């Protein structure tokens, strides 16, 4: 099927990374593909990052993604976990930018609010609403996939004219650097 837009949604992680790809045709959302990259058995952090990069790149190329929507890091108390998550997110963004895809980031709260109407919804509530919204038929224990699909659907909702997007968008490395003064060292 020919789509107007194909959005690759990514729920970044260094143990499990969710990938959800949706196609938009005449304002109808269709699930194109979904997967979880399981990296639990990989002990070398650099190998994990390479696999994330390769997987995102492969999904962009295989499904002809036109945009990448990614969940921004959740600010928790464990600094080491945040660093690892930030690296995973950065590598996924780098893969999209390597293919000149526009990248859009959404806070977890924004994704939950966009899908369920509540910013404090649980992952299970997001999964249940996605099953209803896009006729998703997967077991409820695939929360990494539903999180990724949630980011993609949130991006579509935010940019389909139904509400204002509160995301960050970068079309190139120079745009990213210009939008983040003092945060990027070249």
C-alpha positions in Angstrom: 0.0 0.0 0.0 1.2 3.5 -0.8 1.1 5.8 2.3 1.0 9.5 2.6 3.5 9.3 5.5 5.3 6.5 7.4 6.2 7.2 11.0 8.8 5.1 12.8 8.1 5.4 16.6 10.9 4.4 18.9 10.8 3.7 22.7 14.5 3.9 23.4 16.2 1.5 25.8 19.5 -0.4 26.2 17.9 -3.7 27.3 14.6 -3.5 25.2 13.9 -1.0 22.5 10.4 -0.8 21.1 9.9 -0.1 17.4 6.5 0.7 16.0 5.9 1.8 12.4 2.6 3.3 11.3 1.4 4.3 7.8 -1.0 7.1 7.2 -3.3 7.1 4.2 -6.2 9.5 3.9 -6.0 10.2 7.7 -6.3 6.5 8.5 -3.6 4.9 10.7 -2.4 1.5 9.9 0.2 -0.6 11.7 2.9 -1.4 9.2 5.4 -3.2 11.5 6.3 -3.6 15.1 9.2 -5.2 17.0 11.3 -5.2 20.1 15.1 -5.2 19.9 16.1 -7.4 22.8 19.6 -6.5 24.0 19.5 -8.1 27.5 22.2 -10.7 26.7 24.6 -8.2 25.1 27.1 -7.1 27.8 29.2 -4.6 25.8 27.5 -1.2 25.9 29.2 -0.2 22.6 27.8 -3.2 20.8 24.3 -2.4 22.1 24.6 1.1 20.7 25.8 -0.3 17.3 22.8 -2.7 17.2 20.4 0.1 18.0 21.9 2.2 15.2 21.8 -0.7 12.7 18.2 -1.7 13.7 16.8 1.9 13.4 18.6 2.3 10.0 17.3 -1.1 8.8 13.8 -0.2 9.7 14.0 3.2 8.1 15.2 1.6 4.9 13.0 -1.5 4.9 9.7 0.4 5.5 10.6 3.7 3.8 10.0 5.7 7.0 9.5 9.4 6.3 9.7 10.6 9.9 11.1 9.4 13.3 9.2 10.0 16.5 11.0 9.2 19.7 10.3 9.3 23.3 12.5 11.8 25.2 14.3 10.5 28.3 12.4 10.4 31.5 14.3 12.1 34.3 14.6 9.6 37.1 16.9 9.4 40.1 19.3 6.8 38.7 22.0 8.8 36.8 23.6 5.7 35.2 20.2 4.6 33.8 19.6 8.0 32.4 23.0 8.1 30.8 22.4 4.7 29.1 18.9 5.7 28.0 20.3 9.0 26.6 22.9 7.2 24.6 20.3 4.8 23.2 18.1 7.8 22.2 21.0 9.7 20.7 22.1 6.7 18.6 18.5 6.2 17.3 18.3 9.9 16.4 21.7 9.7 14.7 20.5 6.8 12.5 17.5 8.9 11.5 19.6 11.9 10.7 22.0 9.7 8.8 19.0 9.1 6.4 18.0 12.8 6.6 14.7 12.0 8.3 13.1 14.7 10.4 13.1 13.7 14.1 10.4 14.6 16.7 10.7 14.1 20.4 7.9 13.7 22.8 7.9 13.5 26.6 6.4 10.4 28.0 3.6 12.4 29.7 2.7 14.0 26.3 2.5 10.6 24.6 0.2 9.3 27.4 -2.0 12.4 27.3 -2.2 12.2 23.5 -3.3 8.5 23.5 -5.4 8.3 26.7 -6.3 11.8 27.6 -4.3 11.5 30.9 -0.7 12.4 31.2 -0.3 10.0 34.2 -1.8 7.0 32.5 -0.1 3.6 33.0 1.7 1.8 30.2 -1.1 -0.8 30.3 -3.7 2.0 29.8 -1.8 3.3 26.8 -1.7 -0.3 25.3 -5.4 -0.8 25.9 -6.3 2.5 24.2 -4.0 1.7 21.2 -5.7 -1.6 20.8 -9.0 0.3 20.4 -7.6 3.2 18.4 -5.7 1.3 15.8 -7.2 -2.2 16.1 -4.0 -3.5 17.6 -4.0 -7.2 18.3 -1.0 -8.1 20.4 -0.7 -9.5 24.0 -0.6 -6.8 26.7 3.0 -7.9 27.8 4.4 -6.2 24.7 4.7 -2.8 26.4 7.9 -1.8 24.6 6.0 -2.2 21.3 2.9 -0.3 22.4 5.1 2.5 23.9 6.8 2.8 20.5 3.5 2.8 18.6 2.2 5.3 21.1 5.0 7.7 20.2 4.2 7.3 16.5 0.5 7.8 17.0 1.1 10.8 19.3 3.3 12.3 16.6 0.5 11.8 14.0 -2.1 13.3 16.3 0.1 16.3 17.2 0.8 17.1 13.5 -2.5 16.2 11.9 -4.1 19.6 12.7 -6.1 18.4 15.7 -3.8 20.0 18.3 -0.6 21.9 18.6 2.6 19.9 18.8 4.9 20.5 21.7 7.8 18.6 20.3 11.3 19.4 19.1 12.0 18.9 15.5 15.4 18.8 13.8 15.9 18.4 10.1 19.7 18.4 10.2 22.6 18.3 12.6 23.1 22.1 12.2 19.4 22.6 13.1 19.9 20.4 16.2 23.0 22.3 17.3 21.3 25.7 16.7 18.3 24.6 18.8 20.6 23.4 21.7 23.1 26.2 22.3 25.6 25.4 24.9 24.5 21.7 25.0 26.5 20.4 22.1 30.2 20.6 21.8 31.7 20.4 18.4 
